[in-house]
Amino acid sequence: MRKAPGTDCSRSVWLAAVALVAVLTAVSFIPPQSFGRVKLRRANIFSDIAVFDDTATPETAPALFDEEEFRVDLAEVVERIEAEAVPAHVPTLYEWCAQPDTTTRRPIRIDTVHRKRVVPIEEFDTERCDGMQAFYDTLLTSRRTVRIAVLGDSFIEGDILTADLRERLQERYGGGGTGFAPMASPLTAFRRTVKTVSKGWSAHNIMQRKKTPPTLRDKFYVSGWVCQATPGASTRWEATDYRRRLCECSCGRIFFLSPNDSRLEVTVNDSLRREFAVEGDAAVRQIAVTAPRIGSLTFRVVSGAEEFVGYGAVLEGRGVTVDNYSIRSNNGQAMFWTDPSIDAQIDAMLDYDLVILQYGLNIMQTGVHDYTNYGLKIEKMIAFVRECFPGAAVLVLGVSDRSVRTENGFRPMDAIPHMLACQRRAARNARAAFWSTYDAMRMQGGMARFVQNGWAGKDFTHINYAGGSRIAWALADAFDERVNARAAQCRRTRIYMSVMDSLQTAGLRQQLLPGLQPPKSVRP
C-alpha cells in the first residue's frame, strides 16, 4: 500500500537506525572466528572507546618446538669432535699465491667521538679468557685477520645487517671482502654483496633435512647448506660495490669434502688458472688463494665428483671479516643437526674470534610469556658453539622489535620483554655477552617508525637493508665504545708501567749511588 502524500516517515527511519546500531553492537561482542585457513577479526564499531582482549591465553604454554627433534648430547658432541680429528698425514690445505700480495692491515682508527645514546654490550664473560675482552684486544693489537661469525635466521638473510656491520668494522679496523658465500643456493640472487653463479650442484638446506639424501644428512655445516656435485660442477663468486671495501679482497678460501681422489680447477679474476690434485679422504679440505686483489673467484670440479661436497668460500682481506650464516625459519637449534666435527675442522682453519647468535624471532608467540625451556636451549647453543669454535667469544643478540595486527592497528608484541629476559638470563647463566636489538630499534622509533621510514617490511617483523644498516651502526657503536674503553685502559697501564719502571730505576740508582739526586722529570 502506498503511503499518502505528506506522510511523516522519520519515525521508521529512526527505528531502522536504532535496529542497525543494536545489530552492530551485538556483532562487536562476537569474538574472532576462523573458517578453515580464513581468519575473521572482531567487527568492533566502538574500537575508540572499548577494547577487547582477543589474545588467546592457553591454560598451559604451547609447545614451542619438538624437544626430541632438537635433542643434543654435548658429551657426544665432544666425543665426535675428538674421534674425527684430522690425521696428521692428510693434507687439508692447498695454497696458491696467484700473485704476490704486498698489502698490509690498515692502521686502526680509534673512534673518539662521544655518543650519548649507545646500547651497551652486557658482558657476563669477564672471567673467561675467551670472552669479549679478548675479542677487543684482538681488534686492537692482532696483525692477523679478525673473524666474526653471525648465526641467525631470516632477519639477516641476504646479508641484511651483517653487510653494514662488516663495512663499519672494516672501515675502522681494516679488512675487505664479503666473507662467507655458499657454494650454491636458490637464495644467492637475493644477496647484493656478492654475485654467485653456480652450475651442476644439488643444494640442500638443513631445514629440509628429512628431504636431504641420507648420505648428506650428517654433513651439514653451520651455514645450513650442503651441495652435492655433478661432473663439471662450478661456482663463480664476484665482488660487488654494494658496500665499501667489498672489492678489497686479497684472499679466497674454498671449503669442500673430497672422499675420493679429485681434480679441481681454480680461476682468479677470469685469467689466472690452476689445477689441484686432491687425495681422497673424509677430512674437510681448503684451497687458499692469495693475490693483491681478487675481483672474482671460480671453482670447478674437473673429476671425482662422486660424493664430492661443496660448502662455499670465504672472501676476505687483511683486517676484519664478518661471515653471514643465516638460515630461514631457524630458531637456532638447527645447529644441533650440523656435524660438530665439520664445524670444528673449518674453525681450525679459520679460527673465529667472535660468534654472534641472532635468534628468537621465530619462537615468540602472542600471549605466550614463559620461555624458560627455550632459555635452556640457548644455553646449550652457547655450549655447542664453544665446543665447535673454541677460543671464540659468544654474543647473544636480543630479539628485535616486532608488531602484530590488532583491531586498533599494529601494536608491539606482548611476548618481546619476556623473550628478552629469557635471552639475557641464558647469556648470564652461560657466561656469554648480551646486546639488545630491541633497545637499539626503540631508540630510533621502534618497528612502527622503521616501517614508516621504509626500513622494514609491512609485516612489521622483518627489516630490509636500510633497517639493517641502522641496527648494524648501533651495534658497531657498542663495539667502538668497549674497544675505546679497552684502548684507554691499555694506555693507562702503559703509562703506569713506564712510571713504575722509572721509579724503580731511580730507586736502584739511589741505592748504588747514594749521593745522586733522582731526576726531577720523574712524576708518579
C-alpha positions in Angstrom: 0.0 0.0 0.0 1.4 3.3 -1.0 1.5 6.0 1.7 -0.5 9.2 1.2 1.5 12.2 0.2 2.8 14.2 3.1 3.0 11.2 5.5 5.9 11.5 8.0 8.4 8.6 7.6 11.1 9.9 10.0 9.9 7.5 12.8 10.5 4.5 10.6 14.0 5.8 9.7 14.9 6.2 13.3 13.6 2.8 14.2 15.8 1.3 11.4 18.8 3.2 12.5 18.4 2.0 16.1 18.0 -1.5 14.9 21.1 -1.3 12.9 23.1 0.1 15.8 21.8 -2.7 18.0 22.8 -5.4 15.5 26.3 -3.9 15.1 26.7 -3.6 18.9 25.8 -7.3 19.2 28.3 -8.2 16.4 31.0 -6.3 18.3 30.8 -8.8 21.1 31.3 -11.8 18.8 34.9 -13.0 19.2 37.2 -13.5 16.1 36.2 -16.6 14.1 38.2 -19.0 11.9 36.8 -20.8 8.9 39.5 -23.2 7.7 42.5 -21.0 6.9 40.4 -17.9 6.7 40.5 -15.8 9.9 37.9 -13.1 10.6 38.7 -10.3 13.0 36.2 -8.8 15.5 34.0 -6.1 14.0 34.1 -3.5 16.8 32.4 -0.2 16.0 33.4 1.1 19.4 37.1 0.5 19.0 37.9 4.1 20.1 36.2 3.7 23.5 36.1 -0.1 24.1 39.0 -2.5 23.6 38.5 -6.3 23.7 41.4 -8.6 24.5 41.3 -11.2 21.8 44.6 -12.8 22.8 44.3 -16.5 23.1 45.6 -17.3 26.6 46.1 -21.1 26.7 45.9 -22.8 30.1 49.4 -24.0 29.5 52.1 -22.6 27.2 52.0 -24.4 23.8 55.0 -26.5 22.7 57.3 -24.1 21.0 59.5 -26.8 19.4 59.9 -30.5 19.3 62.1 -31.4 22.2 63.0 -34.8 20.8 63.7 -33.5 17.3 66.2 -30.9 18.6 67.8 -33.2 21.2 71.6 -32.8 21.6 74.0 -34.5 23.9 77.0 -32.3 24.5 79.1 -35.2 25.7 78.5 -36.9 22.3 79.5 -33.7 20.5 82.8 -33.6 22.3 83.5 -37.3 21.6 82.6 -36.8 17.9 85.0 -33.9 17.5 87.8 -35.8 19.2 87.1 -39.1 17.3 87.0 -37.4 13.9 90.1 -35.3 14.3 92.1 -35.0 11.1 95.1 -37.4 10.9 98.4 -35.5 10.7 99.4 -37.2 7.4 96.3 -36.0 5.4 96.9 -32.7 3.5 94.0 -30.4 4.3 95.4 -27.1 3.0 96.2 -26.3 -0.6 97.8 -22.9 -1.0 98.2 -20.9 -4.2 99.8 -17.5 -4.3 98.3 -16.3 -7.7 100.2 -13.0 -7.4 102.4 -11.7 -4.6 100.3 -10.0 -2.0 102.0 -7.0 -0.5 99.0 -5.5 1.2 99.1 -4.9 4.9 96.5 -4.3 7.5 95.4 -0.7 7.6 96.2 1.3 10.8 93.4 1.1 13.3 91.4 4.3 13.6 90.3 4.7 17.2 86.9 6.5 17.3 87.0 9.2 19.9 83.5 10.6 19.2 81.4 10.6 22.3 78.0 9.1 21.8 75.4 9.8 24.4 72.9 7.1 23.3 74.7 3.8 22.9 73.0 0.5 23.7 75.8 -1.2 25.8 77.0 -4.7 25.4 76.3 -6.5 28.7 79.3 -8.7 29.4 78.8 -11.7 31.7 82.0 -13.4 30.5 84.6 -11.1 32.1 86.3 -14.1 33.9 86.7 -16.1 30.7 90.0 -16.0 28.8 88.0 -16.3 25.6 85.4 -13.6 26.4 84.7 -10.2 24.9 87.8 -8.6 26.4 89.9 -11.0 24.4 88.0 -10.1 21.3 88.6 -6.3 21.9 92.3 -6.9 22.4 92.4 -8.9 19.2 90.8 -6.0 17.3 93.3 -3.6 18.8 96.6 -5.5 18.6 96.4 -8.5 16.3 98.1 -8.4 12.9 96.1 -11.4 11.6 92.6 -11.4 10.2 89.9 -11.0 12.9 86.9 -13.2 12.1 83.3 -12.8 13.2 80.6 -15.4 12.5 76.9 -14.3 12.7 74.5 -17.2 13.1 70.9 -16.2 12.5 67.5 -16.6 10.8 65.6 -14.8 8.0 66.1 -11.5 9.9 69.6 -11.3 8.5 69.1 -13.3 5.3 70.8 -11.9 2.2 73.5 -10.2 4.3 71.0 -7.8 5.8 72.5 -6.1 8.9 75.8 -8.0 8.5 76.7 -6.1 5.3 76.7 -2.8 7.2 78.3 -4.2 10.3 81.1 -5.6 8.1 81.5 -2.2 6.4 81.7 -0.2 9.6 84.2 -2.6 11.2 86.4 -2.8 8.1 86.4 1.0 7.8 87.5 1.2 11.4 89.8 -1.8 11.8 90.8 -2.6 8.2 89.8 -5.6 6.0 87.8 -6.3 2.9 85.7 -8.8 1.1 82.2 -10.2 1.6 83.0 -13.1 4.0 81.3 -16.5 3.6 79.3 -17.2 0.4 77.7 -20.7 -0.1 78.7 -22.9 -3.0 75.1 -22.9 -4.3 71.7 -21.8 -3.0 68.4 -20.7 -4.5 68.7 -17.6 -2.3 72.0 -16.3 -3.8 70.2 -13.9 -6.1 68.7 -12.1 -3.1 72.2 -11.2 -1.7 73.6 -8.0 -3.0 77.1 -8.1 -1.6 78.4 -10.9 -3.8 77.3 -12.2 -7.2 77.2 -16.0 -7.3 76.7 -18.2 -10.4 76.5 -21.9 -9.8 76.1 -24.8 -12.1 75.9 -28.6 -11.6 75.3 -28.5 -7.8 72.4 -30.1 -5.9 71.9 -27.8 -2.9 70.2 -29.0 0.2 69.0 -26.8 3.2 69.3 -28.0 6.7 65.6 -27.0 7.5 64.6 -29.6 4.9 66.9 -32.2 6.4 64.4 -35.1 6.0 64.3 -34.5 2.2 68.1 -34.5 2.0 69.7 -37.7 0.7 70.7 -39.9 3.7 74.4 -39.8 2.7 74.4 -36.0 3.2 72.3 -35.5 6.3 75.3 -35.8 8.6 77.5 -33.4 6.6 75.9 -30.1 7.3 78.0 -27.1 8.4 76.6 -24.1 10.4 76.0 -22.3 7.0 72.9 -24.6 6.7 73.8 -25.7 3.1 75.4 -28.8 1.8 75.9 -29.1 -2.0 76.4 -32.3 -3.9 78.5 -32.0 -7.1 77.8 -33.5 -10.5 80.6 -33.8 -13.1 81.8 -30.4 -14.1 80.0 -28.6 -11.3 81.3 -25.0 -10.9 80.7 -21.8 -8.9 81.9 -18.3 -9.7 81.9 -15.6 -6.9 82.3 -12.0 -8.0 82.7 -8.9 -5.7 80.1 -6.1 -6.0 80.3 -2.4 -5.0 77.1 -2.5 -2.9 79.1 -1.7 0.2 82.5 -0.1 0.6 85.6 -2.4 0.8 83.8 -5.5 -0.7 86.2 -5.3 -3.7 89.3 -5.1 -1.4 89.6 -8.9 -1.2 93.1 -10.4 -1.1 92.3 -14.0 -0.1 89.8 -16.6 -1.1 89.3 -19.8 0.9 87.2 -22.6 -0.6 85.9 -25.4 1.6 84.8 -28.9 0.5 84.8 -32.6 1.1 86.5 -35.0 -1.4 86.1 -38.6 -0.2 87.6 -39.8 -3.5 90.5 -38.6 -5.5 89.6 -35.5 -7.4 91.0 -32.8 -9.7 89.8 -29.3 -9.1 90.3 -26.1 -11.0 90.5 -22.6 -9.5 90.5 -19.4 -11.6 91.3 -15.9 -10.3 89.9 -12.8 -12.0 88.9 -14.9 -15.0 92.6 -15.1 -16.1 94.9 -17.0 -13.8 94.1 -20.7 -13.6 95.5 -23.6 -11.7 94.5 -27.3 -11.1 94.8 -29.2 -7.8 95.1 -32.9 -7.4 93.3 -33.8 -4.1 93.8 -37.2 -2.4 90.5 -38.8 -1.3 89.8 -38.6 2.4 86.9 -37.8 4.8 88.6 -34.7 6.1 87.5 -31.1 5.3 89.8 -29.5 2.7 90.6 -25.9 1.9 92.1 -24.2 -1.1 93.5 -20.8 -0.1 94.3 -18.4 -2.9 96.0 -15.0 -2.3 96.5 -12.0 -4.6 96.6 -8.2 -4.2 93.0 -8.1 -5.4 90.6 -10.9 -6.1 87.7 -9.5 -8.1 86.3 -12.9 -9.0 87.0 -16.5 -8.0 85.8 -19.6 -9.9 85.9 -23.1 -8.7 85.2 -26.2 -10.9 85.2 -30.0 -10.2 87.1 -31.4 -13.1 86.9 -35.0 -11.9 86.0 -37.0 -8.8 82.5 -35.5 -8.5 81.1 -38.7 -6.9 80.3 -38.0 -3.3 82.0 -34.6 -3.6 80.5 -32.0 -1.3 81.0 -28.2 -1.5 80.4 -25.8 1.3 81.4 -22.4 0.0 84.1 -19.8 0.0 85.3 -17.0 2.4 86.4 -13.9 0.6 88.5 -11.7 2.9 91.2 -9.1 3.3 93.7 -8.2 6.0 91.6 -6.9 8.9 88.0 -7.8 9.9 85.9 -10.4 8.2 82.1 -10.9 9.0 80.5 -14.1 7.8 76.8 -14.3 7.5 75.3 -17.8 8.3 71.6 -17.2 8.1 69.1 -20.0 7.9 65.4 -19.1 7.2 62.9 -20.4 9.8 65.6 -21.4 12.1 65.2 -20.8 15.8 68.8 -21.6 16.5 68.6 -25.2 17.3 69.3 -26.3 13.7 72.9 -26.1 14.7 72.4 -29.3 16.6 71.8 -31.0 13.3 75.2 -29.9 11.9 78.2 -32.2 12.1 80.2 -30.8 15.1 83.4 -32.3 13.6 82.9 -30.4 10.3 82.2 -27.2 12.3 85.4 -27.7 14.4 87.6 -28.6 11.3 86.6 -25.4 9.5 87.0 -23.3 12.6 90.5 -24.8 13.0 91.3 -23.4 9.5 89.6 -20.0 10.2 89.9 -19.5 14.0 86.9 -17.4 14.7 87.2 -14.7 17.4 83.5 -13.9 17.9 80.3 -15.8 17.3 77.1 -13.8 17.3 73.8 -15.6 17.9 70.7 -13.8 16.4 67.6 -16.0 17.1 64.3 -16.0 18.9 62.1 -14.2 16.4 60.6 -17.5 15.2 59.9 -18.7 18.7 57.8 -15.7 20.0 54.0 -16.1 20.1 51.4 -13.6 21.1 50.1 -14.4 24.6 53.0 -16.7 25.4 55.2 -15.3 28.2 57.1 -18.3 29.5 60.2 -19.1 27.5 62.1 -21.0 30.2 62.6 -24.1 28.1 63.9 -22.1 25.2 66.3 -20.3 27.5 67.8 -23.7 28.4 68.2 -24.4 24.7 70.0 -21.1 24.3 72.5 -22.2 27.0 73.0 -25.4 25.1 73.6 -23.4 21.8 76.3 -21.4 23.6 77.9 -24.6 24.9 77.7 -26.2 21.4 79.4 -23.1 19.8 82.1 -23.2 22.4 82.9 -26.8 21.6 82.9 -26.3 17.9 84.5 -22.8 17.9 86.9 -22.9 20.8 88.6 -19.6 21.5 85.6 -17.5 20.2 83.7 -15.2 22.4 79.9 -15.6 22.2 77.5 -12.6 21.9 73.7 -13.2 22.2 71.5 -10.6 20.3 68.2 -10.0 22.0 65.2 -10.1 19.7 64.2 -7.2 17.6 61.1 -5.0 17.9 58.0 -6.6 16.3 54.4 -5.6 16.0 51.2 -7.6 15.5 47.9 -6.6 13.9 45.0 -5.9 16.2 41.6 -4.3 15.7 43.2 -1.0 16.6 46.1 -1.4 14.2 49.6 -2.7 14.8 50.8 -3.0 18.4 54.1 -4.2 19.9 54.0 -8.0 20.5 53.4 -8.6 24.2 56.0 -11.5 24.2 59.0 -9.3 23.5 60.0 -8.3 27.0 59.6 -11.9 28.2 61.8 -13.3 25.4 64.4 -10.6 26.1 64.5 -11.6 29.7 64.9 -15.2 28.7 67.8 -14.4 26.4 69.6 -12.2 28.8 69.2 -14.8 31.6 70.6 -17.5 29.3 73.6 -15.4 28.4 74.3 -14.6 32.1 74.0 -18.3 33.1 76.3 -19.4 30.3 78.8 -16.6 30.9 78.3 -15.1 27.5 77.6 -11.5 26.4 74.2 -9.9 25.5 73.1 -7.0 23.4 69.5 -5.8 22.9 68.5 -5.3 19.3 65.1 -4.3 20.6 66.5 -1.3 22.6 68.5 -0.2 19.6 65.4 -0.2 17.4 63.3 1.6 20.1 65.9 4.3 20.3 65.2 5.0 16.7 61.4 4.9 17.0 60.7 1.2 17.1 59.2 -1.0 14.4 56.4 1.5 13.6 58.9 4.1 12.7 61.0 1.6 10.8 58.0 0.7 8.6 57.0 4.4 8.2 60.6 5.2 7.0 60.8 2.3 4.6 63.3 0.5 6.8 61.2 -2.6 7.4 58.5 -4.7 5.6 54.8 -4.2 6.0 54.7 -7.4 8.0 56.1 -5.3 10.9 58.6 -8.2 11.6 61.4 -8.2 9.0 63.8 -5.3 8.4 65.4 -4.6 5.0 68.9 -3.4 4.1 68.0 0.2 5.2 66.8 -1.0 8.5 69.7 -3.4 8.9 72.1 -0.5 8.5 70.5 1.3 11.4 70.9 -1.7 13.7 74.4 -2.5 12.4 75.5 1.1 13.1 74.2 0.8 16.7 76.0 -2.5 17.3 79.2 -1.1 15.7 78.9 1.9 18.1 78.6 -0.5 21.0 81.8 -2.3 19.8 83.6 1.0 19.5 82.6 2.1 23.0 84.1 -1.0 24.5 87.2 -1.0 22.3 87.8 2.7 23.1 87.5 1.9 26.8 89.9 -1.0 26.4 92.4 1.2 24.5 92.2 3.8 27.2 92.8 1.2 29.9 95.8 -0.1 27.9 97.2 3.4 27.7 96.8 4.0 31.4 98.5 0.7 32.1 101.4 1.6 29.8 101.8 5.0 31.5 101.7 3.4 34.9 104.2 0.7 34.0 106.6 3.3 32.5 106.3 5.5 35.6 106.9 2.4 37.8 110.0 1.5 35.6 111.3 5.0 36.0 110.8 4.9 39.8 112.4 1.5 40.1 115.3 2.7 38.0 115.7 5.8 40.1 115.5 3.8 43.3 118.1 1.4 42.1 120.4 4.2 41.1 119.9 5.8 44.6 120.9 2.5 46.2 124.0 2.2 44.1 124.9 5.9 44.2 123.6 7.4 47.4 124.8 10.9 46.6 122.9 11.1 43.3 119.7 13.0 43.2 116.7 11.4 41.4 115.7 13.1 38.1 113.2 15.8 38.5 111.2 14.7 35.4 110.0 11.6 37.2 106.4 12.1 38.4 104.1 9.5 39.8 
